[in-house]
C-alpha cells in the first residue's frame, strides 16, 4: 500500500479538523521550578464520529465512557489532550465553555440552537515534575486552545507537549498524514511522553523509523561518541508517564470502524516506543472520522461482512504508520526544556 504524506503532513490534512494549543513555558525553567505545561485541542466543527482505545495501566481520562459502542452518543465535538495529570482534566471545562459559546454540541431544544451540550473526551499526561508542581492547565488553558484551533499549528514543545518527556529525552507534539491511492486521507497527532525509549541504543535511530527507514526522515546512525552520551542519560525520575494521540480519517467510518482504527493505531505506538502500554503509562488513542471523502464499495464481500471492511483495513494500516511517523516527528521537533536534552542535541546530524 502506497502511503504518501498529505499536503501538510499533519492531522488537519483530514478535512474538517482543526488543532489549537495553549501553554506556559519559562525559558529558564528547571526540574520542579518555573512553568512548563499546556494543552492541545482537536476541534471537529459540527462533530465527528469518534471512539477511543486505552491501553496503558495508568490512564487519566474524562468522557471516554461516552464513546463506548454500547452507549448512545457516537460523536465528539472536540478532544482535549493535556498536561497536569488529573488536575489537567479541568481544562476540558474551558473547551466546553468555548464550544457552548459557538453553539457546538448536542442540541437539546429544537426551538433554541444555543442550548447544547458539547462532548469533549479528554486524556492527560503526567508532566508535573518538569515545571512547578502547582502550575498546570486550567479551564482558561482549554478555552484558549479551543479558540486558537486552526488548520496550521505548531509541533514540538507546544501545547500538551511542553512538559512531555520521552524516556530519557525531551518529548513533545508530533503529527503526520498519508493519502491512500483511493484519495482517502489518514492522519495522527501524538503527545509523546512515554516511560519507554524512543530510540535504538545501538544506532541512535528512532524506533519509529522502522516502517519507512531512516532515509524517509533524513537520518543516519549516531557516532560512537554520540551513542555513548545518549545511552548514559538517566531514565525518568518518575514512574508516571503516558503517550496520547488522535488518529483521524475523512473516510466515512461509523463508530465501530473508528474503534477498530483506534485499536490498530496502538500498533504504531508499540513500534515507535519500547516498551509501550506499560503499567506506568496511560497510553490512550482517540479516533475520529469526518466522513468528508467520497467512497463506495467496489470489492465484493460475503453478505455477513460489512461493506466497508476493505476500507477499514486500509485505514487501520495507515493509522499505525501515521502514529509511528508522528512519534518520530515529536522527538525531532522537540527542543531542550528544564535540562532535558532534545534528540537533535544528542544527534545533531
N, C-alpha and C positions, 0 to 999 in steps of 0.2 A: 504494500500500500504506500503510495507516494504521499508524503506529508510536508508540503511546503509551508513556510511561515506565512501568516496573514500580513496585511498591509502594515500594521503597526507592531506585529509580533506581540500582541498584548490581549488581555481579557476582552477589551472593548472592540476587538475585531468581530466579535459576535454582536450583530446589530441589536440595539435595544438595551444595552447595558452601559452604565456609567460608573466611574470609580472616583472616590474622593478620600483625601487624607486630612487628618489634623493631629499635630503632635507638639510636644515641647521638648527642646533639647538644648542644654547648656554646653557650649563648646568645651568648657573646662570641667565637665562632669567627670567624676571618678567613681569607682565602685562604691555605692552607698551614699553618694552625695550628688547634688545637682539634679536637674530634671532630665529624664530620658525615657519617655513613654509616649504612646499615641494610639490612634485607632484608624481603621480603614473601613469604608462603607462601599459595598457594591449595591448600586441602586438600579432597579428594574422598573422604569416608568410604566404604569398600567399593570404591573405584576407579571410574574413568570412562574411556570410550573417548577417545583423545587423538591429536593429530597436531601437527605444527609446520611453520612456513614461515619460513626465514631468508632475508632479502633484503639486509641490509646487507653491506658489504665487509669489516667488521672485527668479526665476532661473537666472543663468548666464551661457550661453552656446555658443557654436560655432559649426557650421556644423551639427546641428541637423536637419535642414530642408532637407538636402540631403538624410536623412533616411526616409523621408515621403514616404509612399507607392505609392503616385501618381507621384513621381519623378523617374528619370532614374537610378541613381546609387543605387545599392542594397547591396553593400558590404563596409566594413570598413577595413583598414589596421592596425589601432591601435585606441585605445580610451584613452583619457587623462582625468584623474581626478586630480584636482589641487587646491591648496590653493590660496590666494591672491585676492579673489573676481574677478572683471572684469579685473584687472591688470594681474592676473594669466593666463588668456586666451592666453597671448603672449607666454607662454611656448610651445604651440602647434607648433609654428614656428620651434622650435628646434627638435621636433618629426618629422616634415615633412623633415627637413634637413637630419636627420639620415636615414629616410626611403628612401629618394631620393638617398643618397649615396649607399644604398644597393638595388637599382632598385626595390623598393617595391611601388606599386601604380598602377593606371590605365595606361596601356601602350598607348602612344599617337602616336607612329610611329613604324609600323611593322618592319622597317629596323633598328631600333635602340632601343634595350631593355632598355637603360638607360634613355630614355625620358618618364618619368612617372609623374603622379600627385597623390600623396598619399592622401587618405581620412582619416582624423583624427578628428572625432567628439570629443568635449570636454565639460566639465562642471566644475564649480568651487564651492568651499565652501567659506564662509566669515570667515577668521581666522585672519584678520589684527590686532585686538586689543590684541591678545595673545602675539605676539612679537612686534618688532618695525614696525610701520606702513609702512615705506618705504622699508622694506625687504620683497620681495615677489618673487614668481617663475618667472624666465626669460627664454628666449629660451634656454640658456645653461642648465637650470634645465631639460627641456623637452628632450634635446639631451642626457644628461647623464642618465636619467631614461630609455629612449629607449635603449641605449647601454647596460644598466645593466639588461635588461629583460632576465629572466631565468625561469626554471621550479620551482626551490626553491626560496622563497622570504620571507622576514620578515613580521611580522604583529605587530600591536600595534602602538607605537609612531614612525612611519616611513612614508616617502613619504607624500602624501596628508593628512595623519592623524596627522602630527606633531603638527599643531596648532588647531586641532579639539577639540571641547568641546561638550559633550553630556549632555545637560541640565545643572545641577549643578556640574557634574564631568567630568573627562578627557575622551575625545573620542579618536578615532584612526581608524586604518585599521583592519578589520576582514575578515575572509574568511571561507568557508565551502563547502562541496560537499556531494552528495549522489549518490549511484549507484542503479538503479532500477532492478527489478527482471529480466528484459529482457536484462540487460547489459548496458543500456543507462546511461550515466553519466550526472548529472546536478550540477552546482556549482554557487557560488556567491562570489563576493568581494565587501565589503562595506566600505565607509568612513563615520563614524558616527559622525555627527556634528549637532544634532537636537536642536531645541528650546525646544522640549518636553522632558519629563522624560524617562529614560531607565530602571528605577527600581520601583517596587511597594513600596510605602512609608509604607505600613502596614507590610511587611515582609522583605524588603530589597532585595528580589529576582528580577533579571532582568525580565522585562515583557516578553522578548523573550524566556524564558524557558517554556512558556505555552504549546506549542505543544509537547515538548519532556519530560517535567518535570525536576525539578532541579537535579534529580539524574543523568541525562544524562551529566550534566556539573560538577557533584561532588559538588553541592552547597547545603547549608541549610540556613534557615531563620536567620536573624541577631538577636542579643540580643537587649534588651530594650535600653541599653546604646548606642549601635551602631546605632540603628534606630534613636534615639534622635539626635545624632551627624549628621547623614546623612540628616535628614529632616530639620535641622537648617541651612543647607548650603544656601547661597544666590543663586538665579537663575542667569542666564546670565545677564551681564550688557549691552548687545546689542540685538537688535531685528532682526539681520541678521544672518542666520544660514545655514542650508541645509545638507541633507544626500544624498550621491551619491552612485551609485553602478553599477556593471556589473554582469548580470546573463548569464550563458553560458551552452551550451549542445553540445554533439557530435552527437545528433540525427540530421538527415538530414532535418532540418526545412527550409522552404522558408522564405522570409522576412515577409510574413503575419503571419506565425507561430511564428517568432521572436517577432513580435509586440504583439501578444497575450501573449507570455511569459513575456515580459517587463511589460505589464499591470497587469498580475496576480502577478508578483513579488512584486508589491507595497502592496499586501495584507500582506505579511510577514513584510514589513516595518511598516505597521499600527498595527500589533500585537505586535511589539517589542518596539515601540515608541508611547508615549501618551502625548499630541496629535501629530498627524502626518499630513503632507500635509497642514500646516497652511499657512496663507498669509505671515508669517515671514520666511518660509522655501522655498528653491528652489528644493525640492526633485526630483531627476532625476535618472532613471534607464535605462541603455542600456542593450540590449540583443543581443547575438551573437550565431551563430551555425556554428561549424566547419564541421559538416556532416561526421565525420570520422567513426562513428559507423554503422555497417551494420544493416539494418532494412527492413522488408517487412510487408505489411498489412496482418493481419490474422483474422480480425474481420469484418464480412460483414456489410456494411452500405448502406443506400439508395443512389442511384446514384447522388442525389443533394448534398450529403455531401462529403467533401474532404476525400480521402482515409487515410490520416494520422491523422484524427480527434481524435481517441483514444490515439494516441501517444502524440499529443499536449496536451490533457487533463492531461495525466500523468506527462509530463514535466512541465506544468504550476503549478500543485500542488506541485511538488518537488521544483520548483524555489522559491515559497513562503517560504517553510521550510528552504531552504538554506539561504535566506535573514535573516530570524529570527535568525538562528544559527550564521550567520556571524556578526550580530549586537552584540549578546552576546559575541562572540569571540573578537570583537573590544574592548569592555569595560573591559573584563577580561585580555586582553593583554596589556592594556594601563598602563602607569606609570605617576606619577605626573609631571606636567610641569608648570612653571610660577605661582606656587602657587595653581594650580587647582588640587584638590585631585583625585587620581585614585580610582576606585571601590574597588580594593584589599586593599587600605589604610583604607577604611571605614569598610569593611567586610573581614578581613584578613583570616577568616576560609574558 
